[in-house]
Amino acid sequence: MSEPSWYSILPPVLAIVLALWSRQVILSLFAGIWIGFTLLNALNPLRGVAAAIDGIIDVFGDPSDARVLIFTLLVGSLITSIEESGGVRGFVGFLETRRWVHTGRRAQLMAWATGLVIFIESNITLLVAGAVSRPLFDRYRISREKLAYIIDSTSAPVCVMIPLNAWGAVIIGLIGTSGVSNPLEVFVASIPYNLYALVAIALSLVVIVVGGPDFGPMKAAEIRTRAGDVLWPKALPIVELVSGPPAAADGDDGPSAAYMVVPILTMIAMMPLGLYVTGDGDLIKGSGSTAIMWAVASALVVLWLMMLAKKKASIEQLMGWLMVGAGKLLPVSTILLFALALGDVAKAMGTGPYVAGIASAAVPAYLIAPLVFVVSSFIAFSVGSSWGTFAIMIPIAVPIAQSLGLPIPLLVGAAVSGAIFGDHASPISDTTVVASMAAATDHIDHVRTQLPYALLAAAIATVGFTALGMVSGTVAPG
């Protein structure tokens, strides 16, 4: 397929439609991969199957993708180790004994605040917030769908605005390769223009503080949970993380919050250190995927050393937790693997450039920013990857801003906002999948309950970008 055509949007669209209809995300992703490679192989379905399998295997050939998959399994091991050590129960008990979390609203506020505090990596934010908050949500009869919405709204939207993490490193690097001499300055200047992320964070807080508004599928989920049903009868959680009994030891005073807090602080400290080392002294040039894998591995080692020092677990138990935890996140890792392969086939077919090309027709200057936001949203929703959308849209947005004399931070903010919205709303997004897993809820139920709130935030962001576009002539280019 030499030139991108309308056929290039079929793989992601097919995967999304099938996922919503069948509730089988992995099979839906494979269908999208297969149709893509079938189109790339002269409409030969058998060659398409062979190429699809090779395409999935080829994902491991990219060191960054392979690290992401290994990191996912390590996170599962870390979360299981923290739970089995009693760290989560200790932290929840610490909050409750001090009357910090003794109502449903405070439980929601804690889940929301976790996303603001743990901003190193979106999946870690989701998993930690889910592990800590889910028992409290169940206790106070707040739906797991709402937990998934809250933690999903404060993971990527927060991480994307932090310069010194993997998200910031990727965006700054893309800005720099687009011909901008001061990429870090432009990134910082684009943060106030990241309207969707800001609105999503604020909207989730309003939902918590005001006690609503709950509408659509979320309202039904809240009514069901208050009646005592944690999930819908036919719901299929990706994985149910259940804490086992506390580790027993002579003189044990019960679960300790230290077994959760210390590993998390280790991760936070190791992330910039990893960026510094892999970037040869330059945090901005560091490898985000390597740094985050080092951070998780370091946290796991620290927790194990703490457990061994206190004689709360043996090497055999720790290795058992390692394998059990990795196994619990194997479904998520498989979904990520297939999503990465779908992104590769979409790239090969030119899905992103095709969509961007359609939208690049002459439009009024004041509509450029909202147009960039909408196009970026569609690409991210179709591909299920915010980072892939960054790679497509930022190199397009920056030259457009330069050629039209528009503020570069404005269009960068629009491109990043659209990527976050599309990723937030897409059923094939890795962060959406992990949010469902962390809340132990049905993935499609999470997508359906979150979508109305995501659309509301996107509508507000679109109006905001239109208004900013109208006044952009009075704003100095970045």
N, C-alpha and C positions, 0 to 999 in steps of 0.2 A: 504494500500500500504506500505508494510514493508520496502522495499528498493527503493530508488529513481531510476526511469528509464526514458526512453525518453518521457514517457507520462507526466512527471512532467513539461515539458516546454510548454505543450499545452495551459494551461490557459492564461499565459501572451502573448504567441504568437497569440492566437485567438483574445484576446482583442485588440492587436495592429493592426492586419490585418483588423479586423472589423471597428476599429476607422478610419483607413485611407480610407477604402472603403466606409463606410456609413456616415462618418462625425458625427455620433451619439456616443459621448464618453461614456455617462452614460449607454446606452443600451449595448455597446461593453464591458464595464467593467463588467456588470452583466452577460453577456454571458460567459466571462472568469471565473467568480466566479462559475457560474452554472456548467460549464464543469468540473471544478476542483472538486467540491463536488460530482458530478456524478461519477467521477473516484474513489473518495474516498469511495463511497457507492455502490461498486460492480456494476457499470454501470447502476444503477437504476435512470432514469431521474427524476422521481417524488420525490424520496427521495433526489435527488440532488437539486431540487427546494426548498424543505423544509429546507435542510441544508444550502443552499445559503442564504435564508432569515435569518435564525438563525445566520449565520456567519456575516452578515451585522450588525445585532443587537448586536452581541458580541463585535463589535468594541468599543461600549460605555462602555464595561466592563474594558477596559484598561484606567486608569486615564490619562495617557500621551496622548493617542489618543483622548480622550474626550476633553481634554484641547485644543488640536490643532483645533478641530472642533469649539469649543466655541470661541477660539481666532480668527478664520476666520470670524465669524459673528461680533465680536467686531471690527475687522479691518474695515469691511464694514460700521459699525456705525460711526467709527472715521473718515473715509474718507468722508462720506456723511456730517458729522457735519462740517468738515473743509471746504468742498466745499460750503455748505449752509451759513456758517459764512462769506464767502468772502475771506477766507485765501488763497486759491489757486489763485484767481484773484488778490488779493493784492500782492502776491509774484511775479506773472508774471508781473504785472504792475511795481513793484519795480525794477525788472531786466531790463525791457524795457525802463523805464524813465531814467535809468542810462546808457543806451546804452550798457548794458552787453550782452543782447540777442536781436539782431536786424537782424540776418541772419539765414538761415536754418542750416548752419554749427554750429553756436554757440548754437542753440537749441539742436542739436545732442550732442554737447560737454557737455551741461548742463545735459542732460539725462545720459550720460556716467559718469560724475563726481558725480552725485547723488549716484550711486552705490558704489563709493569709499568712500563717506562720511558717508552714512547711512548703516553701516555694522552690525547692531545689529541682524537683521533677514531678510532672503531673501525675504519673502512675503511682509514685510513692505517696503523694498527697491523698489520692483516692483511697489507696489501700489502708493507710494509717487512719484516716478519718472514718472509713467504713468499719474497720476493726474496733475502734474505740466507741463509735457512736451507735452501732447497730444494736447492741444489747440495751442501750438506753431508749432507743426508738421503740423497740419491741416492748419494753417495760411500760412506757408511757403511751402506748398504742398510737404511734405515729407511723404512717405507712413507710415501708422500705422504698417505695417509689419516690417519696418526697426526700428521703435520705439520699438516694441516687441523684436526684435533681440538685440538691444543695451542694453535694461534694463535686458534682460535675461542673457546676457553675462557679466553683472557686478553685479549680485545679488549673486547667489550661488558661482560662482568662487571667489568672494571677501570674502564672509562670511566664506567660508571653510578654509581660511588662517588666521583667527583671533582667538587667544586662548580664549579671554574673551567674548565669546558669546555661544549660545546653540550649534552651530556646533562644535566649538573647544572643548567644554565640553564633547560632545558625543565621538569625536575621541580620545581625551586624555584618557577618561575612558576605551575605547576599547583597547587602547595600554596598559594601566595599567593592565587590566584583562588578557592580553596575556603573562604576565610574565616579563614585562619590568620594571625595578626598577625606571627609571627616565622618565616617560611618557611625561611630559611637555617638557623636553629637546629634546626628540625624535620628538615630534610634531613640535617644532620650527625648528629643523634640517631638517624636511621633507618638509618644505615650499618651498625651492628652487627646490625640486624635483616634486612639484605639477605642472608638465609641462602643462597639458591641461588647467588648470585654468589660468596660466600665459599667455599662447598663446591666449586663448579666449579673455582675457581682452585686450591684445595688438592688436589682429587682429581687434577687433571692433573699437579701436582707429584709426588704420590705415584706415579702411573703412571710418571713419568720416573725418579725416584730408586730405586724398588723394582725397576724393570724390568718392570713389569706392574701389575696383572694384565691381560693381553690376553685378551679373551673375545669370543665371537660373531664377527661379520664382521671385526672388527679383528684378531683372531688369525689368521684366514685371510689377510688382507692382509699381515701381518707375515711369515708363512711364504712367501707368494708373492714378496715383495720380497727376502728372504734368498736365495731360489732364483735371483734375478737378473732377475725380471720387474717392471718399474717399475709397470705398470698391468695390469688384467685385459684379456684379449684384445678384448672388445667395449666397453671403456671409452671414453667420449667426453668428454675434458677440455673445459671451457668455452673455455679459451684456453691456449696453451702459450707462456709467455714465455721466449724463448731469447736469451741475451746474444750479441751479435755480437762480432767481433774488437775488441780495444782500439783506441782512436783513436790513430793514428800521428802523431808529430811529431818534429822534430829535437831531440835531447837528451832525449827522453822517457825517464823512469826507470821506466816501467811504470804499471799502474793505481794510482790513489791513493785511499785511504779518504776523503780530504777531500771528494771529489766526491759522497759519500753523507752524510757526517757533517754538513758545513756546511749543506746544504739542509734536513736534518731539524731541526737546531738553529734554523734560520730559521723553520720551521713552528711549532716549540714556542714561540718568542719572539713570533711574530706572532699566535698565537691569542688570548692574553689582551689584546693590544693591539687586535685587531679587536673583541673584546667591549667593551673600554673605549670605543672610538670610536663604535661603533654604539649603545651604551647611554648616550651623552652623559655619560660619566664614571662610569657604574654598570655594573660587570662583569656583575652579575646580570641586568640588563635588556637586555644586548647581544643581537644577532642571531647565534645559533650558526651558521646556514647561511651567512650573509654572512662571518662571521669565518673560518670554515674555508676558504671559497673564496679569500679574500684570502691566507690563510696558504699554501695550496698554490701560488697564482699567484706569491707572493713567493719561495717556495723555488725555483720553476722559473726565475724571472728571475735569482736569485742564482747558480744553477748555470750558466745560460747566460753570464752575465758572467764567471764563473770560467773557463769553457771558451774564451771569446773572448780573455780576457786572456792565457791560456797558449797561445793559437793551436792548440788541440787540435780545434777544429771551426769551420766557417764558418757564416754565417747560413743558407745553403741546407741544410746538414746539420742544423742545429738545427730548422729548420722541418720538415724531413723527419721527424725524431724526434717532433716535436709531432703530426704527422698520423698517423704509424704508431702511436704510443702511444695516441692517442685511438681509433684504429681497433681496437686490441687489446681495449680495454674497451668497445667498442660493444655486444657481446652482453650484458655486465653492465648497461650503461646501459639497454638495451632491457628487460631483465628488471625493473630498478627501475621503469621507466616503467609497465610492465604491473602490477607489484605495487602501485604508488601508485594506479592506476586501480581495481584490485580493492578496495583500501582505501576508496576513495571510494564505490564502489557498495555495499560492506558498510555504510558509514556511512549511506548513503541508505536502506537497508533496515532499519536499526536492529539489526544483528547483535549489537553489543556490549551495548546496553541489554537486548535480549531474553535473552541468555545471563545477564547480571547479574540480570535480574528473576527468572529461574527459580531462581537460587541465593539469592535474598533472602528466601525463606520462613523462618519462625521456626526458628532453630536455637539450641542452647546457646551461651552467650557464649564459652566456651572453644574452640568450633569456628569462630568468626568469622574468626580470622587464617588458619587453614589453608584455610577456604572461599574467602577473598579470594585466596589464593595459587592455588588450583586454578582458580577462575573466570578469573583474570587469565592463567593459563597457557593455558587453552583458547582464550581470545580471541586472544592473541598467536600461538598455533599456527595458528589458523584464518585470521587476517588477514595473518600474516607480518610484523607491524610491532610492535616494542616501543614506539616513540614513540606510535603510534596507541593502543596499549593503555594507556599512561600517561594519555593524554587521556581515556580512558573510565573507568578504574578509580580513579585518584587522587581525582577529584571525588566518587566513590561511597564510597571507603574513609574519607575524612576525616570526612564527616558521620556515618557509622556509628560511628566511634570517639567522636565528640563526644556522640552521643545515648546510647550505651551506657556511657560513662565508661571506655572502653578507651584505652590509650596510643596517641596519634596516630602517633608514629614506628613503632610495631609494625605497624599496618595499612598505613602507607605502605611500609614495608619489604616486607610481604607482597605488596602490589600490584606493586611494582617487581620483586621476585624472580620473581613469576609471569610478568611480561612478558618478563624476560630468559630464563627457561627456555623459554617458548613460542617466542620468537624464535630461541633456540639450537637448538631441535629441529625447527623448521618448514622444510620443503623450499622454501617460497616466501619465506623471509626474505632480505632483502638481505645481511645480514652472513653468513648461511650460504652464499649464492651467492658472495660475494666471497672467503670462506675457501676455497672449492673452487677458485676461479680463482687465488688467490694461491699455493696449493699445487700448481696444475696437475694436479688430479685430477678424476675424474668426479664431478659434483655429487651424483648419487644415491648413489654409493658413499660419499661423505663423510657424507651424511645417515644411511645405514644403519650405518656404523661408529661414528659419534658417538652415535647414539640410546641405546644401552645405558648409556653413561657418563652422559649427560644424565638419563636416567630414574633412575639410581642416586643422582645428586646431588639430583634432585627429591624422591625418596623420603626422603632424609635431611633435606632442608629441610622437608618436610611434617611429619615427626615433631618437628622442632625447633619449628615454629610451633604445633603442638598442645601441646607442653610449655610454651611461652611463654604460650599462651592460658590454660592452667591456672593459671599463677602471675601473670597479668596484674592480678589484683586487688590485688597487693602492689606494683605498679609505678605510679608517679604518671603521670597522663596528660601527654602532651607539649604 
